[in-house]
Amino acid sequence: MNANVWQKWSLTPLLPPPEPPTDKPVKLSTTGSVPILRRVPTRQKVVFITVDDGMEKDAKFLEMLQDLKTPITMFLANDAIKSDYGYFKRLQQMGNQIQNHTLHHPVISALPLSRQKEEVCGAQKAFTEQYGTPPLFFRPPYGVYNDNTVVAVNECGPRAIICWTEYMRITKLRYQEADKKLRPGDIILTHFLGSEAMTGMFRSLLKQVQQQGFSVARLEDYIQSPRAIPSNRRQTWPRR
């Protein structure tokens, strides 16, 4: 670990994450209702950073992640990223996976099932075409969903709904637990920001993770994907 690279970003090196478990704590299936996860069940002192939307595209953040090698999982909305799919391709090439956050970022629970399927299936199709891999996870905008959302996700291809346990708001980490502490397996929500706000937010988040003695692991390393996605599930994208 190159301390000088971390110093460049006014950070000291994080603890390296442990080897991910061979026996993944979450195992997804190609059949049955998708699970809804807010935390990964693990005793390892790791947290997972997820970054949503994609409206802002800060070039310095690409440089920062390339330097620090800190893993993230991206939940992208197609409307937010379609002006520059390539920005997120560069993050994908660093090993960060792209997941489904709908086409237009609506309050999805307010929509009928047919429209929910358009949002989820449409984004699934767009990201598969742009990035070569169908998203495995779905995150509902604003964290709001209903039974129809679960049906839509089941029919469109993602095999888990991922929510969160903490939310990073610029410089402050907001907790859902009353004791305001990180726990092993917590999933942290952040957003793509513009200008210096993105690197500043990420630096502040890493410092708070470090202060509590945690390391950052890759979410996909702790969730076992199905061995195959049935072809009938891949072909449920509605025509627009």
N, C-alpha and C positions, 0 to 999 in steps of 0.2 A: 504494500500500500504506500503510495507516494504522498508523504505528508506535505510536500511543497504544492502539489496540486490542490489539496484541501485548503492550504493556507491562501492560495490564490483567490478563493471564494470566502475568505475570512472564517474558515471552519477548521476544526481539528478532526482527524479521521474518526468516523463511526466505528464501533465494534463490527467486525465482519460477521455476516449472518452465519449460523451453523449450517452444516449440510442438511438440505431438506430431507424429511423422512422418506425412506423407501416405501413404507406403507402409508400412503397419503391419508390424512385425517378426514378428508371429504372425497367421496367417490360418486361420480355422476353416472347416470344411466341414460340409455337411449330411449327408455320407455318410462311411463309413469309421470306423475306431476313433478314439475321442477321444484327443487328446494329453494328456500329463501334464506340467505346467509347475511348476517351482520358481523359475525366474528368467526374465525376459523378455530376449531377446537384443537389446540396444541399447547404443550407445556413449554415449548421453546420461547425464549424471550424475544420474540420478533413481532413486528407490526408490518402492515402492508399499506402502501401509498397508492391511491387511485386518483386520477386526474380527469375531470369531466369537461364536456361541451366542446371546446376547441375554437371558439370565436376569436380569441387573441392568439397570436403566433409570434412569440419572442425568440429571435435568433440566438440571443445570449443563453436562453434556457437549453437549446440544443448543445451549445458549447459546455454548459455546466454539467449536463448529464453525461456527455461524452467523457469529460474529465473525471467525474466522481463515480461513474458506473453504478449509480443508485437506481435500483429497479422501480419502475412504475407500471401500473396498468391503466390504459386509457379507455374511458367510456365516452364515445364521440357521437355527436348529433350531426347528421349529414349536412343540414343547412349551414351549420357553423363552420364546417371544414371544407366545403366543396370549392371555395375560392382558392384553396392551396392544399390539395391532397398530398402533395409532395412533402410538406413540412412533417406530417405525421408518418410518412413513409420513412423519413430519416430516423425518427424515434423508433419505429418498428425495426429498422436495421440494427439498432443497438440492442435488440432483444426484448423490447417492450411490446406487449401484445395489445391489439385493438379490439375493443368490445363494443357492444350495441347500446346506444342511448337514444334511439328513435331517429326518425327523419327530421322532424321539425320542433322537437322539445316541447310538446304540449303537456298539459295536465292530463295524463293519459286516462286516468280513472273517470274523467268527465266525458269520455268518448264512448260510443257504442262499440260492440265487439268488432264489427267490420272495419271501423276506422282504427281501432287499436292494432288490428292485424296489418293494416296498411302501413302504420308507423313502424312496427317491429319488423315485419317481413321486408318492407322497403329498404330499411337501413341494413338488414342482413344481406340483401342482394347487393346493394351499393358497395358495402365494405368488402364483401367477398370478391367482387369484380375489381375493386381498386387495390386490395392488399393481398389477394391470393388465398386467404384463409377465412372460413366462416367464423364469426364471433361465437365463442363458447358461452359467454355470460351476457346478461342484460341488466341494465340499471334503469329503473323508471325515473323520469325527470321529477325533481323535487322529492323523491322517495315515496311518491304517492301511487298506489296501485289498488286494484280490486280483483275479484275472482276472474273477470273477463281478461285482465292483464295476464294472469297465469295461463289461461286458455290460449291467448294469442302467442305468448312466449313458447308454450309447448308446441304449437303448430308451426311456428316460424323457424325453429332451429336451435336457439340458445338453450343450454341445459341447466342453467341456474340463474336466479335473480339475486343480484348482489347489492346490498344496502351498505350501511356504515355504522360505526360506533363513535367516531369523532369527526369533527368538521373543522378544517383549518381556514380561518378567516383573516387573511393578510398577515397579522402578527400573533393572533390569539387562537389557541387550540380550544375549541368548544367541545365539551364532553356531554355524553348522554347519561353517564353514571354519576351518582351524587358525590362520590368521593373524588372525582376529577383526577383520575389516574389512568394511565395506560395499562392494559392487560395483555397477556400473551394472545396473539392471534387477532388483535384489533385491526379493523379496516378503517383507514383514514380517508376522508373525502377532501379533495382540493379541486381547484378549477384552473384552467389555462387563463393566465392574465397577460396583459401587455406591458411593454417597456420594461423598466427595472422592477416593477411590482412582482413579476413572476420569480425571478431569481431571489429577490429579497424574501418573498413568502417562503420559498423552498428552503432557503438558508435558515430562516427562523424555525420552520418545522423540524428540520434535521437537528437543530440545537435542542429543541424541546424533547425530541425522541432520545437524543444522547443523554440529556440530563436525567432521564428516568431509567437509563441503563439498558435501553433496547437497541436492537439492530433492525435494519430494513430488509425484508426478504421479498421474493417475487411471489405474488398471489398464486399464479398458475403452477408454481412448484409444490403447492400444498393441496391442490385439488386435482384428482385423477379424472381426466376426461374419458368419455366413452370410447371404446376401441373403434367404433365406426358410427357414423350418422346415417340412418337409413335413407335411401334415395327418395322415398316418398316424403320424408321430412324436408329434404333439401328443395323440393319442388313446390312448396306451398306459398311462394311469394306471389302476392296478388298482382295482376297486371294493372298498370296505372294509365 
